[in-house]
């Protein structure tokens, strides 16, 4: 995940109004355009990749062990 996308996720996580704006977008392209309007240079591919969780990450979370960070995006 790029630094721009990490920063955007943090900002949106803390702002209900931005969450509503991103949720109102009908496509990832609209989300990318909104992000760019806010000064974040991200791509559709980044959004798609960030929304995927690997099998290993799921196993760690389900098993309750390991030091696993799973990004849960409030944008998608």
Secondary structure, DSSP 4 states (H G I P E B T S, - for coil): --HHHHHHHHHHHT-HHHHHHHHH-SSHHHHHHHHHHTT----HHHHHHHT---HHHHHHHHHT-S-------S--
